[in-house]
């Protein structure tokens, strides 16, 4: 009886201490790696498919765009999600490297109390500040669970608007004429997320949030986001600063701007292709 009582008392004390810890001002930092796969055959032009050697070169040049490392600094109300800085190879900003860097989001700030999202975004040399509402995600809670490192995670699914740039739309001549009606329709993506109750915050990487624990893994379309490390209440705290520079636009307005620019570049590419055939 006494042993059982002391075990129960210990459990209650642990729960109380954990709740008190999270009720106080705290900060966490989660490290994520992302990987996106694409259909390399989409880069064929005029009915011709790239050779294996050409595909390999394209993949190598796109690796830095398709595989990235991010950090998410968070507390109960705010978070900032940004790519880890790394040294670029000489000339990496030019040519294809410059093109892909124009498609990469800058720091992404979310405030789940004020329902605000801010994204620092540079696009072909122009600075934008995407400011929009943090829309709720209609998660469907699953019963499946698994282990990610030392954390027990649970499954949730949702269908959300796909705001990522469709790299396959930037193709060589004749690559997209038949898809214009599809491009006009809003794209959506099915999401599978895994969250842990061991870190009881509604935060997550990228645009994802709203589950009863930190989201450690996301599978959305061709992209996987996986948490590799979590540091809680470090002595050296990071600032969670709101992005503030750039022309203010909504996500919808920004998507229209980038889509128009991509269509312009694609038309110019087709024109050069016709000129070479003549």
C-alpha positions as MATLAB code, in Angstrom:
seq = 'XXXXXXXXXXXXXXXXXXXXXXXXXXXXXXXXXXXXXXXXXXXXXXXXXXXXXXXXXXXXXXXXXXXXXXXXXXXXXXXXXXXXXXXXXXXXXXXXXXXXXXXXXXXXXXXXXXXXXXXXXXXXXXXXXXXXXXXXXXXXXXXXXXXXXXXXXXXXXXXXXXXXXXXXXXXXXXXXXXXXXXXXXXXXXXXXXXXXXXXXXXXXXXXXXXXXXXXXXXXXXXXXXXXXXXXXXXXXXXXXXXXXXXXXXXXXXXXXXXXXXXXXXXXXXXXXXXXXXX';
ca = [
       0.000    0.000    0.000;
       2.730    2.443    1.007;
       4.767    1.681   -2.119;
       1.739    2.175   -4.343;
       0.923    5.453   -2.585;
       4.443    6.814   -3.048;
       4.435    5.821   -6.735;
       1.154    7.677   -7.258;
       2.444   10.709   -5.333;
       5.619   10.763   -7.417;
       3.602   10.634  -10.650;
       1.406   13.544   -9.503;
       4.488   15.606   -8.595;
       6.104   14.945  -11.973;
       2.948   16.022  -13.798;
       2.655   19.152  -11.666;
       6.281   20.119  -12.212;
       5.957   19.568  -15.979;
       2.791   21.670  -16.131;
       4.416   24.442  -14.094;
       7.473   24.411  -16.364;
       5.372   24.843  -19.487;
       3.142   27.438  -17.834;
       6.163   29.647  -17.259;
       8.025   31.540  -19.935;
       9.905   28.964  -21.958;
      11.439   28.478  -25.364;
      12.257   25.506  -27.515;
      14.283   25.000  -30.660;
      13.644   22.159  -33.099;
      15.902   21.200  -35.996;
      14.350   19.865  -39.201;
      15.606   18.449  -42.470;
      13.460   18.594  -45.580;
      13.604   16.623  -48.791;
      11.562   17.084  -51.953;
      11.469   14.710  -54.916;
      10.461   15.713  -58.423;
       9.746   13.891  -61.648;
      12.853   14.667  -63.671;
      11.105   13.661  -66.908;
       9.140   16.938  -66.595;
      12.257   18.722  -67.845;
      12.113   17.198  -71.298;
      11.472   19.516  -74.208;
       9.681   18.967  -77.525;
       8.814   15.380  -76.647;
      12.451   14.526  -75.897;
      13.457   13.195  -72.503;
      16.751   14.124  -70.820;
      19.448   11.493  -70.970;
      20.499    9.786  -67.706;
      23.622   11.970  -67.659;
      21.542   15.141  -68.094;
      19.142   14.043  -65.337;
      22.057   13.424  -62.992;
      23.475   16.896  -63.644;
      20.069   18.516  -63.076;
      19.628   16.601  -59.821;
      23.066   17.637  -58.565;
      22.390   21.297  -59.356;
      18.977   21.150  -57.681;
      20.113   19.293  -54.560;
      20.562   22.450  -52.513;
      17.035   23.494  -53.490;
      15.438   20.109  -52.776;
      17.288   19.194  -49.561;
      17.450   21.780  -46.796;
      18.011   22.221  -43.058;
      15.715   24.417  -40.950;
      15.270   25.516  -37.353;
      12.005   26.286  -35.582;
      12.313   28.515  -32.534;
       9.069   28.527  -30.587;
       7.205   29.358  -27.414;
       3.531   28.918  -26.600;
       2.357   31.750  -28.864;
       5.049   32.500  -31.446;
       7.489   30.709  -33.694;
      10.023   31.540  -36.386;
      10.955   28.946  -39.004;
      14.003   29.617  -41.118;
      16.607   27.883  -43.222;
      20.001   27.360  -41.650;
      22.668   29.503  -43.227;
      25.394   27.720  -45.149;
      28.293   28.674  -47.348;
      27.472   28.708  -51.042;
      29.771   27.391  -53.714;
      31.461   30.065  -55.798;
      29.053   31.212  -58.480;
      26.168   29.455  -56.753;
      23.963   32.533  -56.932;
      24.181   32.739  -60.698;
      22.375   30.721  -63.350;
      20.303   27.902  -61.971;
      21.432   28.623  -58.412;
      20.116   32.172  -58.662;
      16.838   30.891  -60.112;
      16.201   28.409  -57.307;
      17.215   30.892  -54.610;
      14.436   33.155  -55.875;
      11.926   30.390  -55.097;
      13.061   29.834  -51.503;
      11.047   31.291  -48.636;
      12.794   33.438  -46.073;
      12.046   33.419  -42.321;
       8.431   32.446  -41.578;
       6.807   33.876  -38.446;
       3.598   32.446  -36.957;
       1.585   33.761  -34.020;
      -1.111   31.305  -32.999;
      -2.694   33.778  -30.561;
      -3.183   36.641  -33.026;
      -3.578   34.160  -35.938;
      -0.933   35.972  -37.983;
       1.658   34.693  -40.427;
       4.512   36.771  -41.868;
       7.018   35.585  -44.470;
      10.176   37.417  -45.508;
      10.464   36.634  -49.214;
      12.856   37.782  -51.922;
      11.859   37.101  -55.502;
      14.245   37.941  -58.341;
      15.876   40.758  -56.397;
      12.668   42.294  -55.020;
      11.785   42.073  -51.326;
       8.261   41.093  -50.300;
       6.602   40.736  -46.921;
       3.807   38.204  -47.165;
       1.288   39.073  -44.465;
      -1.793   36.943  -44.045;
      -4.154   35.263  -41.625;
      -2.992   32.034  -40.038;
      -5.826   29.845  -41.238;
      -6.858   26.868  -39.120;
      -6.043   23.394  -40.394;
      -8.856   20.856  -40.159;
      -6.874   17.958  -38.747;
      -8.307   14.462  -38.557;
      -6.791   12.742  -35.550;
      -5.601    9.191  -36.136;
      -4.972    6.289  -33.783;
      -1.574    5.304  -35.162;
       1.603    6.036  -33.218;
       5.338    5.487  -33.634;
       8.655    6.553  -32.165;
      10.792    9.397  -33.503;
      13.988    9.437  -31.477;
      12.963    9.639  -27.824;
       9.498   10.975  -28.627;
       6.255    9.062  -29.025;
       4.322   10.635  -31.896;
       0.729   10.352  -33.075;
      -0.724   10.616  -36.548;
      -3.008   13.337  -37.933;
      -4.099   14.031  -41.519;
      -5.474   17.027  -43.418;
      -5.937   18.485  -46.901;
      -4.579   22.026  -47.266;
      -4.000   24.567  -50.067;
      -0.657   23.976  -51.776;
       1.192   27.315  -51.843;
       4.558   25.850  -52.847;
       6.022   26.661  -56.248;
       5.308   23.955  -58.811;
       8.749   23.462  -60.348;
       7.272   21.165  -63.001;
       5.347   24.124  -64.452;
       8.631   25.675  -65.555;
       9.315   23.393  -68.485;
      10.737   23.602  -71.943;
       8.517   24.355  -74.973;
       5.247   22.418  -75.236;
       5.565   21.381  -71.598;
       2.555   23.170  -70.185;
       0.092   24.296  -72.851;
      -2.355   21.495  -72.064;
      -2.302   22.206  -68.331;
      -3.529   25.809  -68.253;
      -6.989   24.882  -67.012;
      -5.439   22.851  -64.207;
      -3.176   25.762  -63.272;
      -6.237   28.002  -62.811;
      -7.644   25.650  -60.193;
      -6.483   25.893  -56.606;
      -3.959   23.189  -55.867;
      -4.304   21.209  -52.669;
      -2.062   18.681  -50.990;
      -2.800   15.789  -48.635;
      -0.785   16.028  -45.423;
       0.219   13.386  -42.919;
       1.659   14.849  -39.713;
       3.149   13.230  -36.609;
       3.070   15.180  -33.337;
       4.266   14.540  -29.789;
       2.405   15.278  -26.570;
       5.769   15.377  -24.789;
       6.170   18.937  -26.092;
       2.630   20.303  -25.537;
       2.587   23.309  -27.886;
       0.499   23.951  -31.019;
       3.558   24.703  -33.142;
       5.104   23.007  -36.148;
       7.423   23.552  -39.123;
       6.585   25.623  -42.203;
       2.830   26.410  -42.389;
       1.818   23.544  -40.113;
       0.360   24.061  -36.643;
      -2.755   23.439  -34.553;
      -2.145   19.987  -33.078;
      -1.965   19.336  -29.308;
       1.787   18.781  -29.482;
       4.846   19.843  -31.468;
       4.778   18.470  -35.027;
       7.929   16.414  -35.617;
       7.247   14.981  -39.075;
       5.238   16.092  -42.096;
       4.642   14.265  -45.367;
       2.975   16.566  -47.901;
       2.937   15.602  -51.557;
       6.542   15.098  -52.645;
       8.019   16.791  -49.566;
       9.041   15.265  -46.240;
       9.942   17.352  -43.174;
      11.591   15.488  -40.293;
      12.700   16.756  -36.891;
      16.181   15.553  -35.956;
      16.731   17.335  -32.642;
      14.885   19.353  -29.971;
      16.477   21.654  -27.394;
      14.267   22.991  -24.607;
      14.938   26.039  -22.439;
      18.501   26.640  -23.515;
      20.406   29.310  -21.575;
      21.154   31.040  -24.885;
      17.703   31.989  -26.119;
      17.004   32.971  -29.722;
      14.972   36.017  -30.666;
      11.595   35.466  -32.305;
      11.440   38.660  -34.357;
       8.681   39.533  -36.780;
       9.888   40.040  -40.367;
       9.285   43.692  -41.249;
      10.963   44.512  -44.583;
       9.512   44.432  -48.077;
       6.378   45.299  -50.015;
       3.392   43.955  -48.061;
       1.268   41.465  -50.008;
      -1.096   38.636  -49.168;
      -0.236   35.042  -50.068;
      -2.755   35.177  -52.924;
      -1.238   38.376  -54.309;
       2.274   36.966  -54.057;
       1.243   33.765  -55.842;
      -0.182   35.831  -58.712;
       3.048   37.833  -58.983;
       5.260   34.734  -59.101;
       2.943   32.873  -61.470;
       2.960   35.796  -63.903;
       6.761   35.998  -63.761;
       7.147   32.265  -64.343;
       4.759   32.395  -67.299;
       6.758   35.276  -68.764;
      10.012   33.342  -68.396;
       8.448   30.203  -69.843;
       7.187   32.153  -72.887;
      10.651   33.626  -73.450;
      12.135   30.132  -73.188;
       9.703   28.837  -75.807;
      10.594   31.748  -78.063;
      14.299   30.945  -77.877;
      13.499   27.304  -78.600;
      11.578   28.210  -81.779;
      14.407   30.466  -82.850;
      16.952   27.642  -82.556;
      14.761   25.316  -84.638;
      14.582   27.889  -87.404;
];
